[in-house]
Every structure is written in C-alpha cells, then in structure tokens.
C-alpha cells in the first residue's frame, strides 16, 4: 500500500542554519505515528514541510491523500468568527449547503468536548484549551485522510488529553485516517500511538515501535 506521506532525504535550512539533514520518514496508511524529540530538533519544520507550507532545500516530500487536515501549536482561529463559524468556514470548499455545514461543525465541536453553548463564543471568550479543541474540530470536520498535528494537546490537562486521543483512535478505526502527531510525552506516545518516530539533530533516529527498548 502506498504511504500517505513520505519524506526522502529532506534537507532544510533556516537563515543558513541547517534544521533538517537528509531526513527520511514514511507513514503507514491507517496508523497513528507519534513524533518526538528535543526542542529545536526540527519537529515543527517537518510538519510544515509535510503540509506543503515550506519547500525543502533538497530531497522529496510526497503526499498521497485526497484531503489534508492540520493542527498547529497556535490554533490560528479567525477572531471575527465564533467557534461554530471557524469550523464551518473550513467546510465552505466542500460543496455543502449552509445548514449541512453548520450541522457538521456543531457535531464536531461536541465530539471534541465543547459544550453546545460554546459554539457561539468568539476565540477571545474561550480558554487556550478550548481554542485548541476548536482547531482540532476544524481539521477533523473536513474528514481528512491525512492529519498532521503539532502538539495539539499541549495546553490540555491529562483527562481531556486522554479523551481526545480516544476520539482520534475511534476516527482512525472508522475511517482509516493516517496521523502524524508531535508530542513531548513519551508515556502518551507509547500508550496512544501505533508507531514512534524520534528526531534528533534534524534526522529520524532508530526507535522501533512504542515501548521498544
């Protein structure tokens, strides 16, 4: 089966400083891969390259997906739209009617743990954790087959994190969604992911499956 995402020999420098150095990474379809590594090793750059937001200086990034979802550390919500409006805005290019967009957006906001009353709130009225849930709902609402997440749950407490990981696993089992999720929590990665990719000095280093070694 063709890998939904493959990076081959990818190199990238920022202001002349090497960030990624011949990096290779391939995701298996229908799996959750946790990406770990020390701060500054290039994890966020890898996500941006995988999403097509940056162009590698060398090497190749190949995506085999019909629809891509992205969740960054910064939720990047539109401040003039409500939580419902932010999720609905992402659906405008799918050819759905207004009522269907609103219904899907509302259902996804509830799926990520927001109360129905929060749907009408603007980003400034939401906590950091709530804004991140809106960002996750926005990414999932388009029904992607490849989801890239850069520490999506970093601002959440333990119980909400577990609930959202459970939601991602349920969606993966139902749809075959492939995910690459950056996390700093090794216990979380071991418990929740199917595969573990570890970065160091701009490369993926041998790690095996979660819990190996």
N, CA and C of each residue as an Amber inpcrd file, in Angstrom:
protein
   639
   0.8410000  -1.1970000   0.0000000   0.0000000   0.0000000   0.0000000
   0.8760000   1.2470000   0.0000000   0.5270000   2.2180000  -0.8350000
   1.3140000   3.4450000  -0.9390000   1.2420000   4.2410000   0.3520000
   2.3910000   4.7510000   0.8200000   2.4340000   5.5430000   2.0340000
   1.7280000   6.8820000   1.8170000   0.8200000   7.2700000   2.7180000
   0.1540000   8.5660000   2.5720000   1.1120000   9.7520000   2.6580000
   2.2260000   9.5540000   3.3720000   3.2320000  10.6080000   3.4870000
   4.6150000   9.9780000   3.5080000   5.4930000  10.5010000   2.6500000
   6.8660000  10.0070000   2.6070000   7.8120000  11.1970000   2.4120000
   8.8060000  11.2800000   3.2830000   9.8720000  12.2730000   3.1450000
  11.1600000  11.5180000   2.8810000  11.8510000  11.8930000   1.8210000
  13.0620000  11.1820000   1.4130000  14.2240000  12.1560000   1.2720000
  15.2370000  11.9690000   2.1050000  16.4410000  12.7920000   2.0200000
  16.1760000  14.2750000   2.1420000  15.2220000  14.6530000   2.9660000
  14.7940000  16.0560000   3.0530000  15.7980000  16.8830000   3.8570000
  16.1920000  17.9880000   3.2620000  17.0630000  18.9470000   3.9410000
  16.3940000  20.3160000   3.9120000  16.5970000  21.0430000   5.0180000
  16.0140000  22.3820000   5.0990000  16.8620000  23.2090000   6.0550000
  17.1460000  24.4450000   5.6520000  17.9160000  25.3660000   6.4920000
  17.1090000  26.6360000   6.7070000  17.2450000  27.2080000   7.8830000
  16.5900000  28.4710000   8.2080000  17.6530000  29.5200000   8.4800000
  17.6410000  30.5720000   7.6830000  18.6610000  31.6280000   7.7990000
  20.0730000  31.0420000   7.7600000  20.2460000  30.0680000   6.8810000
  21.5620000  29.4650000   6.7030000  21.9300000  28.4090000   7.7180000
  21.0580000  28.1900000   8.7120000  21.3440000  27.1830000   9.7430000
  20.5830000  25.9080000   9.4110000  21.2780000  24.7750000   9.2280000
  20.5940000  23.5180000   8.9120000  19.6070000  23.1270000  10.0140000
  18.3980000  22.7690000   9.5990000  17.3690000  22.3060000  10.5370000
  17.1000000  20.8200000  10.3160000  16.8460000  20.4300000   9.0710000
  16.6810000  19.0200000   8.7180000  17.8590000  18.5960000   7.8580000
  18.3730000  17.4020000   8.1220000  19.6060000  16.9400000   7.4710000
  19.3850000  15.5490000   6.8760000  18.9400000  15.4920000   5.6520000
  18.7420000  14.2010000   4.9980000  17.7070000  13.3380000   5.6870000
  16.6130000  13.9360000   6.1000000  15.6050000  13.2290000   6.8890000
  14.7590000  12.2990000   6.0200000  14.5380000  11.0900000   6.5230000
  13.6670000  10.1040000   5.8790000  12.5540000   9.7170000   6.8420000
  11.3200000   9.7070000   6.3400000  10.1790000   9.2900000   7.1610000
   9.0660000   8.8180000   6.2420000   8.4690000   7.6830000   6.5790000
   7.3490000   7.1540000   5.8080000   6.2690000   6.7000000   6.7750000
   5.0200000   7.1170000   6.5190000   3.8970000   6.7250000   7.3670000
   3.1460000   5.5680000   6.7240000   2.7750000   4.5920000   7.5410000
   1.9280000   3.5120000   7.0670000   0.4700000   3.9570000   7.0910000
  -0.2590000   3.6390000   6.0540000  -1.6580000   4.0350000   5.9580000
  -2.4580000   3.4840000   7.1280000  -3.3290000   4.3310000   7.6770000
  -4.2170000   3.9050000   8.7450000  -3.5790000   3.7920000  10.1080000
  -2.3940000   4.3840000  10.2940000  -1.7160000   4.3130000  11.5920000
  -1.5570000   5.7000000  12.2000000  -1.3620000   5.7180000  13.5100000
  -1.0310000   6.9430000  14.2370000   0.4520000   6.8760000  14.5730000
   1.2280000   7.8210000  14.0640000   2.6570000   7.8950000  14.3550000
   2.9070000   9.0790000  15.2700000   3.5130000   8.8300000  16.4160000
   3.8940000   9.8990000  17.3370000   5.3140000  10.3430000  16.9950000
   5.5070000  11.6460000  16.8760000   6.8180000  12.2240000  16.5590000
   7.3560000  12.9220000  17.7960000   8.5240000  12.4670000  18.2550000
   9.1360000  13.0140000  19.4600000  10.5390000  13.5170000  19.1620000
  11.0840000  14.2640000  20.1250000  12.4410000  14.7610000  20.0020000
  12.6260000  16.0060000  20.8340000  13.8730000  16.3780000  21.1240000
  14.1320000  17.5630000  21.9470000  13.7080000  18.8470000  21.2390000
  13.4800000  19.8800000  22.0150000  13.1180000  21.1710000  21.4410000
  14.2070000  21.6460000  20.4840000  13.7610000  22.1690000  19.3440000
  14.7100000  22.6860000  18.3670000  15.2610000  21.6650000  17.4020000
  14.7780000  20.4130000  17.4710000  15.3290000  19.3820000  16.5860000
  14.6870000  19.3920000  15.2020000  13.6210000  20.1860000  15.0150000
  13.0290000  20.3050000  13.6860000  11.6540000  19.6910000  13.5170000
  10.9860000  19.3540000  14.6140000   9.6810000  18.6930000  14.5150000
   8.6470000  19.5860000  13.8330000   8.5700000  20.8400000  14.2520000
   7.5860000  21.7520000  13.6510000   7.9180000  22.0350000  12.1900000
   9.2030000  22.1070000  11.8750000   9.6100000  22.2940000  10.4790000
   9.1920000  21.0940000   9.6450000   9.3340000  19.9010000  10.1950000
   8.9150000  18.6940000   9.4830000   7.4180000  18.7460000   9.1830000
   6.6260000  19.1540000  10.1730000   5.1790000  19.2440000   9.9710000
   4.8530000  20.2560000   8.8760000   5.5190000  21.4060000   8.8920000
   5.2650000  22.4380000   7.8800000   5.6510000  21.9600000   6.4850000
   6.7430000  21.2260000   6.3830000   7.1530000  20.6640000   5.0940000
   6.1680000  19.5940000   4.6350000   5.7420000  18.7520000   5.5590000
   4.7920000  17.7010000   5.2200000   3.4680000  18.2870000   4.7350000
   3.1040000  19.4570000   5.2870000   1.8500000  20.1060000   4.9050000
   1.9670000  20.9030000   3.6150000   3.1880000  21.0690000   3.1240000
   3.3880000  21.8580000   1.9130000   3.5010000  23.3430000   2.1680000
   3.6540000  23.7400000   3.4220000   3.7780000  25.1590000   3.7690000
   5.2090000  25.6500000   3.5980000   6.1560000  24.7340000   3.5780000
   7.5490000  25.0390000   3.2910000   8.0190000  24.1210000   2.1690000
   9.0450000  24.5510000   1.4590000   9.6240000  23.7560000   0.3770000
  11.0140000  23.2930000   0.7960000  11.3080000  22.0050000   0.6930000
  12.6270000  21.5280000   1.1190000  13.7340000  22.0840000   0.2340000
  14.9000000  22.2820000   0.8240000  16.0670000  22.7070000   0.0430000
  16.5880000  21.5530000  -0.8100000  16.3920000  20.3550000  -0.3510000
  16.7910000  19.1470000  -1.0930000  15.9070000  18.0070000  -0.6240000
  15.8440000  16.9430000  -1.4250000  15.0150000  15.8070000  -1.0670000
  13.6100000  15.9390000  -1.6130000  12.7440000  15.0630000  -1.1470000
  11.3960000  14.9550000  -1.7170000  10.3560000  14.7370000  -0.6180000
   9.2310000  15.4340000  -0.7470000   8.0750000  15.2220000   0.1240000
   6.9240000  14.7650000  -0.7580000   6.4030000  13.5700000  -0.5020000
   5.3110000  13.0230000  -1.3090000   4.1020000  12.7630000  -0.4250000
   2.9880000  13.3950000  -0.7720000   1.7260000  13.1700000  -0.0730000
   0.7820000  12.4140000  -0.9990000   0.1660000  11.3700000  -0.4970000
  -0.8270000  10.6070000  -1.2340000  -2.1200000  10.6470000  -0.4350000
  -2.8030000  11.7620000  -0.5220000  -4.0380000  11.9090000   0.2350000
  -5.0030000  12.7890000  -0.5470000  -6.2850000  12.5260000  -0.3710000
  -7.2990000  13.3300000  -1.0390000  -7.5580000  14.6270000  -0.2790000
  -7.4310000  14.5390000   1.0500000  -7.7580000  15.7060000   1.8710000
  -6.8470000  15.7250000   3.0860000  -6.2730000  16.8760000   3.3690000
  -5.2890000  17.0420000   4.4450000  -5.8770000  17.8910000   5.5650000
  -5.6520000  17.4570000   6.8130000  -6.0200000  18.2420000   7.9900000
  -4.7670000  18.6000000   8.7710000  -4.7340000  19.8110000   9.3300000
  -3.5540000  20.2850000  10.0650000  -3.9940000  20.9560000  11.3560000
  -3.2970000  20.6390000  12.4590000  -3.4950000  21.3290000  13.7340000
  -2.1310000  21.7680000  14.2330000  -1.9460000  23.0770000  14.4170000
  -0.6790000  23.6240000  14.8720000  -0.7220000  23.9260000  16.3680000
   0.4560000  24.2560000  16.9320000   0.5220000  24.6620000  18.3370000
  -0.3420000  25.8920000  18.5800000  -0.3160000  26.8330000  17.6440000
  -1.1730000  28.0130000  17.7000000  -2.4670000  27.6810000  16.9610000
  -3.6160000  27.7390000  17.6330000  -4.8720000  27.3680000  16.9710000
  -5.1830000  28.2030000  15.7290000  -4.6770000  29.4500000  15.6720000
  -4.8500000  30.3050000  14.4900000  -6.3170000  30.4040000  14.0720000
  -7.1900000  30.6550000  15.0490000  -8.6090000  30.8200000  14.7420000
  -8.8840000  32.2240000  14.2010000  -9.9120000  32.3410000  13.3960000
 -10.3230000  33.6460000  12.8950000 -11.0310000  34.3850000  14.0210000
 -10.4810000  35.5190000  14.4830000 -11.0290000  36.1790000  15.6810000
 -12.4180000  36.7570000  15.4820000 -12.8150000  37.0180000  14.2410000
 -14.1270000  37.6160000  13.9880000 -15.2200000  36.5700000  13.7860000
 -14.8650000  35.3020000  13.8960000 -15.8500000  34.2360000  13.7650000
 -15.9670000  33.4600000  15.0690000 -17.1610000  32.9490000  15.3340000
 -17.3790000  32.1200000  16.5150000 -16.7050000  30.7570000  16.3300000
 -16.7400000  29.9660000  17.4090000 -16.2060000  28.6070000  17.2880000
 -16.9180000  27.8570000  16.1600000 -18.2360000  27.9750000  16.1140000
 -19.0070000  27.3240000  15.0490000 -18.6210000  27.8710000  13.6820000
 -18.4510000  29.1810000  13.6080000 -18.0830000  29.8050000  12.3470000
 -16.7020000  29.4020000  11.8680000 -15.7480000  29.2260000  12.8120000
 -14.4030000  28.8080000  12.4260000 -14.4090000  27.4150000  11.8140000
 -15.1600000  26.4960000  12.4290000 -15.2160000  25.1390000  11.8930000
 -15.9940000  25.1270000  10.5830000 -17.0830000  25.8610000  10.5390000
 -17.8790000  25.9150000   9.3210000 -17.1370000  26.5290000   8.1510000
 -16.2680000  27.4950000   8.4370000 -15.5040000  28.1560000   7.3770000
 -14.6240000  27.1490000   6.6380000 -14.0800000  26.1820000   7.3820000
 -13.2160000  25.1710000   6.7540000 -13.9940000  24.2660000   5.8110000
 -15.3100000  24.2320000   5.9420000 -16.1420000  23.3380000   5.1350000
 -16.6690000  24.0040000   3.8690000 -16.3740000  25.2790000   3.6770000
 -17.0030000  26.0120000   2.5800000 -16.5890000  25.5150000   1.2050000
 -15.4180000  24.9000000   1.1170000 -14.9610000  24.4240000  -0.1890000
 -15.4090000  23.0170000  -0.5310000 -16.2610000  22.4040000   0.3020000
 -16.6480000  21.0140000   0.0980000 -17.9770000  20.8670000  -0.6380000
 -18.5800000  21.9820000  -1.0100000 -19.8360000  21.9090000  -1.7470000
 -21.0390000  21.5820000  -0.8830000 -20.9440000  21.8010000   0.4100000
 -22.0550000  21.5310000   1.3220000 -22.9370000  22.7580000   1.4440000
 -24.2260000  22.5360000   1.6780000 -25.1320000  23.6390000   1.9380000
 -24.8770000  24.2360000   3.3100000 -25.3780000  25.4410000   3.5420000
 -25.1170000  26.1350000   4.8000000 -25.6170000  25.3360000   6.0010000
 -26.8090000  24.7820000   5.9030000 -27.3630000  24.0260000   7.0250000
 -26.5260000  22.7870000   7.3170000 -26.0590000  22.1200000   6.2670000
 -25.2360000  20.9200000   6.4620000 -23.8860000  21.2860000   7.0640000
 -23.3160000  22.4160000   6.6190000 -22.0390000  22.8560000   7.1980000
 -22.1950000  23.1230000   8.6890000 -23.2470000  23.8320000   9.0620000
 -23.4630000  24.1620000  10.4740000 -23.7010000  22.9010000  11.2980000
 -24.4580000  21.9550000  10.7570000 -24.7320000  20.7270000  11.4990000
 -23.4530000  19.9200000  11.7130000 -22.6200000  19.8180000  10.6610000
 -21.3780000  19.0640000  10.7990000 -20.4250000  19.7690000  11.7640000
 -20.3480000  21.0900000  11.6680000 -19.4680000  21.8490000  12.5580000
 -19.9030000  21.6980000  14.0080000 -21.1880000  21.7940000  14.2520000
 -21.7000000  21.6730000  15.6220000 -21.4260000  20.2720000  16.1780000
 -21.6420000  19.2390000  15.3590000 -21.4010000  17.8670000  15.8070000
 -19.9310000  17.6490000  16.1430000 -19.0200000  18.2260000  15.3450000
 -17.5980000  18.0220000  15.5950000 -17.1430000  18.7790000  16.8360000
 -17.6900000  19.9670000  17.0720000 -17.3540000  20.7100000  18.2920000
 -17.7630000  19.9130000  19.5230000 -18.9160000  19.2800000  19.4790000
 -19.3490000  18.4590000  20.6090000 -18.4740000  17.2140000  20.7310000
 -18.0180000  16.6740000  19.5960000 -17.1810000  15.4720000  19.6200000
 -15.8440000  15.7230000  20.3060000 -15.3060000  16.9480000  20.1910000
 -14.0200000  17.2560000  20.8310000 -14.2040000  17.7570000  22.2600000
 -15.4360000  17.7260000  22.7650000 -15.6590000  18.0050000  24.1750000
 -16.1130000  19.3990000  24.5320000 -16.5190000  20.1900000  23.5530000
 -17.0280000  21.5220000  23.8570000 -18.5330000  21.4600000  24.1100000
 -19.0060000  22.2620000  25.0540000 -20.4290000  22.3240000  25.3370000
 -21.1560000  23.0270000  24.1930000 -22.4280000  22.6860000  23.9520000
 -23.1800000  23.3430000  22.8790000 -23.1840000  24.8580000  22.9880000
 -23.1770000  25.3730000  24.2130000 -23.1860000  26.8180000  24.4000000
 -21.8980000  27.5000000  23.9820000 -20.8080000  26.7170000  23.8590000
 -19.5270000  27.3060000  23.4670000 -19.4530000  27.5640000  21.9640000
 -20.3430000  26.9550000  21.2010000 -20.2860000  27.0950000  19.7420000
 -20.4550000  28.5370000  19.3010000 -21.2080000  29.3180000  20.0580000
 -21.4550000  30.7040000  19.6840000 -20.4600000  31.6940000  20.2580000
 -19.4130000  31.2090000  20.9280000 -18.4250000  32.1000000  21.5250000
 -17.3020000  32.4090000  20.5400000 -16.7490000  33.6050000  20.6740000
 -15.6060000  34.0100000  19.8510000 -14.3150000  33.5230000  20.5140000
 -13.2260000  33.3930000  19.7470000 -11.9770000  32.8870000  20.3160000
 -11.5320000  33.6010000  21.5900000 -11.7400000  34.9180000  21.6430000
 -11.3080000  35.6650000  22.8360000 -12.0930000  35.2610000  24.0850000
 -13.2250000  34.6290000  23.9060000 -14.0600000  34.2000000  25.0250000
 -13.7630000  32.7730000  25.4590000 -12.8480000  32.1190000  24.7760000
 -12.5220000  30.7290000  25.0570000 -11.1460000  30.6140000  25.7080000
 -10.9710000  29.6030000  26.5370000  -9.6490000  29.3420000  27.1260000
  -8.7190000  28.7910000  26.0510000  -7.4330000  28.7310000  26.3900000
  -6.4690000  28.1930000  25.4380000  -6.7920000  26.7590000  25.0370000
  -7.1780000  25.9490000  26.0200000  -7.5290000  24.5750000  25.7240000
  -8.7590000  24.4630000  24.8480000  -9.7360000  25.3340000  25.0780000
 -10.9530000  25.3260000  24.2600000 -10.6510000  25.7620000  22.8320000
  -9.7740000  26.7480000  22.6750000  -9.4110000  27.1830000  21.3220000
  -8.7110000  26.0530000  20.5630000  -7.8810000  25.2890000  21.2770000
  -7.1920000  24.1900000  20.6100000  -8.1790000  23.1000000  20.2010000
  -9.2110000  22.9040000  20.9890000 -10.2390000  21.9250000  20.6220000
 -10.9840000  22.3820000  19.3650000 -11.2280000  23.6860000  19.2650000
 -11.8740000  24.2150000  18.0650000 -10.9880000  23.9540000  16.8430000
  -9.6880000  24.1740000  17.0120000  -8.7560000  23.9340000  15.9020000
  -8.7710000  22.4680000  15.4830000  -8.8440000  21.5580000  16.4570000
  -8.9050000  20.1390000  16.1380000 -10.2240000  19.8110000  15.4340000
 -11.3170000  20.3800000  15.9400000 -12.6180000  20.1540000  15.2980000
 -12.6080000  20.6520000  13.8620000 -11.9760000  21.7880000  13.6300000
 -11.8890000  22.3610000  12.2790000 -11.1430000  21.4150000  11.3410000
 -10.0440000  20.8240000  11.8320000  -9.2590000  19.9160000  10.9950000
 -10.0100000  18.6240000  10.7130000 -10.7210000  18.1050000  11.7110000
 -11.4150000  16.8340000  11.5520000 -12.7120000  16.9620000  10.7610000
 -13.3100000  18.1420000  10.7910000 -14.6080000  18.3380000  10.1370000
 -14.5500000  18.1060000   8.6370000 -13.3870000  18.3470000   8.0250000
 -13.2760000  18.1630000   6.5670000 -13.0750000  16.6960000   6.1990000
 -13.0730000  15.8210000   7.2110000 -12.9000000  14.3790000   7.0080000
 -11.6260000  14.0710000   6.2190000 -10.4710000  14.4660000   6.7910000
  -9.1980000  14.2410000   6.0830000  -8.8270000  12.7690000   6.0750000
  -7.9600000  12.3820000   5.1410000  -7.3820000  11.0450000   5.2110000
  -5.9270000  11.0880000   5.6680000  -5.3940000  12.3060000   5.8570000
  -4.0810000  12.5030000   6.4710000  -4.1880000  13.6900000   7.4170000
  -3.8310000  13.4750000   8.6870000  -3.9230000  14.5240000   9.7030000
  -2.5390000  14.7660000  10.2970000  -2.0820000  16.0140000  10.2580000
  -0.7950000  16.4200000  10.8200000  -1.0600000  17.2970000  12.0410000
  -0.4810000  16.9260000  13.1680000  -0.7340000  17.6430000  14.4240000
   0.5740000  18.0050000  15.1070000   0.7710000  19.2900000  15.3970000
   1.9730000  19.7620000  16.0930000   1.6110000  20.0850000  17.5420000
   1.8070000  19.1040000  18.4320000   1.4680000  19.2230000  19.8510000
   0.0500000  19.7480000  20.0460000  -0.9430000  19.0410000  19.5470000
  -2.3100000  19.5580000  19.5870000  -2.9150000  19.6180000  20.9800000
  -2.3690000  18.8310000  21.9210000  -2.9850000  18.7490000  23.2430000
  -2.0960000  19.3200000  24.3400000  -1.0840000  20.0850000  23.9840000
  -0.0840000  20.5350000  24.9570000  -0.6950000  21.3660000  26.0870000
  -1.7620000  22.1290000  25.7930000  -2.3230000  23.0260000  26.8120000
  -3.4620000  22.3760000  27.5890000  -3.7270000  21.0840000  27.3380000
  -4.8420000  20.4160000  27.9990000  -4.3710000  19.6010000  29.1970000
  -5.2610000  19.4140000  30.1570000  -4.9740000  18.5500000  31.2950000
  -5.0500000  17.0830000  30.8770000  -4.6440000  16.2010000  31.7880000
  -4.4970000  14.7930000  31.4470000  -5.7970000  14.1490000  30.9670000
  -6.9020000  14.3830000  31.6660000  -8.1520000  13.7030000  31.3060000
  -8.6730000  14.1450000  29.9400000  -8.7250000  15.4570000  29.6370000
  -9.1360000  15.8520000  28.2830000  -8.1980000  15.3170000  27.2000000
  -6.9100000  15.2240000  27.5030000  -5.9580000  14.6770000  26.5260000
  -6.3170000  13.2330000  26.2010000  -6.5840000  12.4480000  27.2370000
  -6.9290000  11.0390000  27.0070000  -8.2130000  10.9230000  26.1910000
  -9.1830000  11.7940000  26.4920000 -10.4520000  11.7400000  25.7650000
 -10.2590000  12.0650000  24.2850000  -9.4020000  13.0370000  23.9810000
  -9.1920000  13.4130000  22.5870000  -8.3550000  12.3610000  21.8500000
  -7.4050000  11.7530000  22.5440000  -6.6710000  10.6380000  21.9220000
  -7.6350000   9.4980000  21.5960000  -8.5580000   9.2270000  22.5060000
  -9.5510000   8.1940000  22.2540000 -10.3980000   8.5400000  21.0320000
 -10.7740000   9.8280000  20.9020000 -11.5370000  10.2600000  19.7350000
 -10.7510000  10.0280000  18.4510000  -9.4640000  10.3750000  18.4560000
  -8.6420000  10.1730000  17.2650000  -8.5460000   8.6950000  16.9060000
  -8.3900000   7.8430000  17.9120000  -8.3170000   6.4090000  17.6270000
  -9.6350000   5.8910000  17.0590000 -10.7410000   6.3850000  17.6040000
 -12.0460000   5.9620000  17.0970000 -12.2290000   6.3770000  15.6400000
 -11.8210000   7.5970000  15.3140000 -11.9350000   8.0730000  13.9360000
 -11.0180000   7.2620000  13.0270000  -9.8110000   6.9650000  13.4990000
  -8.8850000   6.1430000  12.7090000  -9.4810000   4.7680000  12.4240000
 -10.0670000   4.1570000  13.4540000 -10.6310000   2.8220000  13.2800000
 -11.8230000   2.8370000  12.3260000 -12.5660000   3.9360000  12.3300000
 -13.7620000   4.0200000  11.4910000 -13.4410000   4.4050000  10.0520000
 -12.4290000   5.2530000   9.8680000 -12.1920000   5.8280000   8.5400000
 -10.8590000   5.4400000   7.9210000  -9.9210000   4.8940000   8.7190000
  -8.5930000   4.6040000   8.2020000  -7.7040000   5.8210000   8.1250000
  -8.0460000   6.8750000   8.8630000  -7.2600000   8.1070000   8.8860000
  -5.8220000   7.8350000   9.3200000  -4.8650000   8.3980000   8.5890000
  -3.4420000   8.3200000   8.9340000  -3.0460000   9.6030000   9.6490000
  -2.2960000   9.4940000  10.7500000  -1.9550000  10.6730000  11.5560000
  -0.4700000  10.7160000  11.9070000   0.0550000  11.9330000  11.9250000
   1.3910000  12.2080000  12.4500000   1.2090000  13.2500000  13.5370000
   1.5330000  12.8840000  14.7860000   1.2390000  13.7240000  15.9400000
   2.5150000  14.0040000  16.7210000   2.8970000  15.2720000  16.8270000
   4.0540000  15.6680000  17.6380000   3.6370000  15.6970000  19.1000000
   4.4310000  15.0710000  19.9560000   4.1830000  15.1120000  21.3940000
   5.5230000  15.0700000  22.1250000   5.5510000  15.6680000  23.3160000
   6.7450000  15.5940000  24.1740000   6.5760000  14.5300000  25.2570000
   5.4110000  13.8990000  25.3160000   5.0900000  12.9560000  26.3810000
   5.3190000  11.5300000  25.8860000   6.4140000  10.9200000  26.3070000
   6.7330000   9.5670000  25.8240000   5.7170000   8.5380000  26.2970000
   5.2430000   8.6780000  27.5380000   4.2380000   7.7370000  28.0330000
   2.9800000   7.8190000  27.1760000   2.5930000   9.0380000  26.8220000
   1.4290000   9.2350000  25.9740000   1.6510000   8.6070000  24.6020000
   2.8250000   8.8530000  24.0330000   3.1380000   8.2920000  22.7200000
   3.1090000   6.7730000  22.7470000   3.6640000   6.1920000  23.8050000
   3.7040000   4.7380000  23.9210000   2.3040000   4.1600000  24.0540000
   1.4490000   4.8490000  24.8190000   0.1110000   4.3330000  25.0770000
  -0.8420000   4.5420000  23.9070000  -0.6810000   5.6460000  23.1940000
  -1.7190000   6.0440000  22.2390000  -1.3630000   5.7900000  20.7750000
  -0.0890000   5.7870000  20.4260000   0.2970000   5.6930000  19.0150000
   0.6040000   4.2620000  18.6060000   0.5390000   4.0280000  17.3040000
   0.9180000   2.7260000  16.7530000   2.4160000   2.6490000  16.4860000
   3.0140000   3.7810000  16.1100000   4.4320000   3.8440000  15.7580000
   5.0460000   5.0680000  16.4210000   6.3310000   5.0000000  16.6680000
   7.0480000   6.1100000  17.2830000   8.2200000   6.5080000  16.3970000
   8.2650000   7.7800000  16.0160000   9.3960000   8.3280000  15.2610000
  10.0980000   9.3450000  16.1520000  11.4060000   9.1840000  16.3150000
  12.1750000  10.0630000  17.2010000  13.1560000  10.8730000  16.3690000
  13.1370000  12.1910000  16.5690000  14.0540000  13.0810000  15.8610000
  15.1960000  13.5130000  16.7640000  16.3470000  13.6880000  16.1540000
  17.4960000  14.2600000  16.8620000  18.4210000  14.8840000  15.8290000
  18.7590000  16.1360000  16.0290000  19.6810000  16.8510000  15.1440000
  19.2440000  16.7950000  13.6840000  17.9280000  16.9520000  13.4760000
  17.4150000  17.0730000  12.1210000  17.2290000  15.7880000  11.3730000
  17.3090000  14.6370000  12.0710000  17.1080000  13.3490000  11.4320000
  16.1880000  12.4790000  12.2750000  15.5970000  11.4670000  11.6340000
  14.8790000  10.4310000  12.3750000  15.8910000   9.3900000  12.8070000
  15.9010000   9.0860000  14.0960000  16.8490000   8.0980000  14.6180000
  16.1100000   6.8030000  14.9290000  16.8160000   5.6620000  14.9520000
  16.1510000   4.3810000  15.1990000  15.4270000   4.3900000  16.5430000
  14.1600000   3.8880000  16.5120000  13.3720000   3.8650000  17.7560000
  12.4840000   2.6290000  17.8530000  12.0880000   2.0450000  16.7150000
  11.1730000   0.9010000  16.7600000   9.7710000   1.3160000  17.1200000
   9.0070000   0.3710000  17.6060000   7.6350000   0.6270000  17.9780000
   7.6090000   1.2500000  19.3840000   6.4970000   1.9200000  19.7580000
   6.3780000   2.4520000  21.1100000   6.6410000   1.3660000  22.1430000
   7.4640000   1.7400000  23.1240000   7.7870000   0.7940000  24.1830000
   9.0340000  -0.0120000  23.8920000   9.5270000   0.0170000  22.6520000
  10.7270000  -0.7460000  22.3370000  11.9320000  -0.1600000  23.0370000
  12.7410000  -1.0240000  23.6230000  13.9260000  -0.5540000  24.3100000
  13.6110000   0.0660000  25.6300000
